[in-house]
Amino acid sequence: MRRQTFGTQMQGQDADTASARPACKRLLLAGLALSVLTACAGGEGGGHHAPHAGRNVGVLLPLSGANARLGQEMLTATRMAMNTPTAPPLDVHDTATPGGNAATAAQAAIKAGDGLILGPLTADETAQTAPVATAAGVPVLAFTSDMSVAQPGVWTLGIAPEQQVRRMVLAARQQGRQHFAAFLPDNRLGHALGQALQQVCEENGLQSPQIMFHDSTQEAITANLKTLSAYDSRAAAVPQPDPVAQAPAAPTPEAAPDSATIDPANPDGAPQAPVPEAATASAAPPDFPAPPFDALLLGDTGLQLGMIINALAQAHVDNTHVQIMGPGLWSAFATKLGALQGAWYAAPDPATRQAFVQQFMAAYHHMPTPLADLTYDAAALVKALDQNRPAGSANGYSVQALTRPDGFGGVDGAFGFLDNGKTRRDLAVFQILPTGGGRIVIPPAGRLRRSAN
């Protein structure tokens, strides 16, 4: 199957896609700042912090090559969070040097005595870093949202499909939804969403969901959605109009009008325009039976989402009977999704990000990329753990400290880590309005539950 990425439209999307789109407009407005950062990165690389061994924080980012500007901006956010004299030193390593990769950068960080690693950026790089770091007992906070690379000691900070699906399924269940289905693109994001739906339904004692992966043509999408929604059997159950009831009444002889029967609104007795059929009760279409599910998860974006919307109409799947749900990527273009009114997506409350955005813009005069949120949060929590490290310990980066039940406050809301490498996120549920755009209908809980995530 052809490898595809999650997209870069929202905070916490898989960083692998960010590596495929290095020209993202929001990243490219700080040329002078980049020069300064490059010089700083060179001064802190190579592991020259032996006096602070064990307390140093390794940072693995692409600081050269195609994704240099993205990496530099993420490093900028890291430095913002560490901008105090007592913060632990940063040991910065470039994952894109000629002949090098994330594994060699991780080896350099371990050799320098770093007590924790922030990064790398992508799922593939995290897979390279994990064996090096876990063998040395050094925790890793990676920036991908692909939870398949998470493991004990290696956490993924990106907002993952599993987190989004979990939030929506539990919310839908609270509203009485019991039968879930998914109609998803046959790509990496689609399979991640499908796997998450299967897992969350199983964990919560729900019936196993119907999951179908579709092709990319309108004809195939419509046919597959009709199959998933049992369209043929539902259509056969629609009551047919009674031909006798629909027959027009026999004409009656016209009588000459007299003063007692003249219509003041039509004194000349001109023939009246027929009443439109749509306005008559007998012509109203009967209700189409509900499909065999009451919640449907979608995963498409862009032009293909338009095909999905067309197919939903043809298959008579709408918010009358079904709670439609989609990926958090919809937040980037929710203003264009009025045709999906009532549909849900799960994402951070943007209000929680405003203070960070204002601080970043005041310093660097452009909007930060959403991936900068992740590096800022990672560095901020590490600084807090370092400041509260137990007396006599080299650092505060223990698994016990990282997996504290209350989690951490972040730019995009509360988050926390589990022993198995999974990350918890406190997301809001948004509903798409008839005119487009999303509004919060279920706010973040304001706290983290210590559940398997």
Buried (B, 14 or more C-beta within 10 A) or exposed (E): EEEBBBBBBBBBBBBBBBBBBBEBEEBBBBEEBBEEBBEBBEEBBEBEBEEBBBBBBBBBBBBBBBBBBBBBBBBBBBBBBBEEEEBBBBBBBBBBBEEBBBBBBBBBBBEBBBBBBBBBBBBBBBBBBBEBBBEBEBBBBBBBBBBBBBBEBBBBBBBBBBBBBBBBBBBBBEEEBEBBBBBBBBBBBBBBBBBBBBBBBEBEEBEEBBBBBBEEEBEEBBBBBBEBBBBEEBEEEEEEEEEEEEEEEEEEEEEEEEEEEEEEEEEEEEEEEEEEEEEEEEEEEEEBBBBEBBBBBBBBBEEBBBBBBBBBEBBBBBBEBBBBBBBBBBBBBBEBBEBBBBBBBBBBBBEBBEEBBEBBEEBBEBBBBBBBBBBBBBBBBBBBBBEEBEEEEBBBBBEEBBBEEEBBBBBBBBBBBBEBBBBBBBBBBBBBBEEBBBEBEBEBEEEBEEEEB
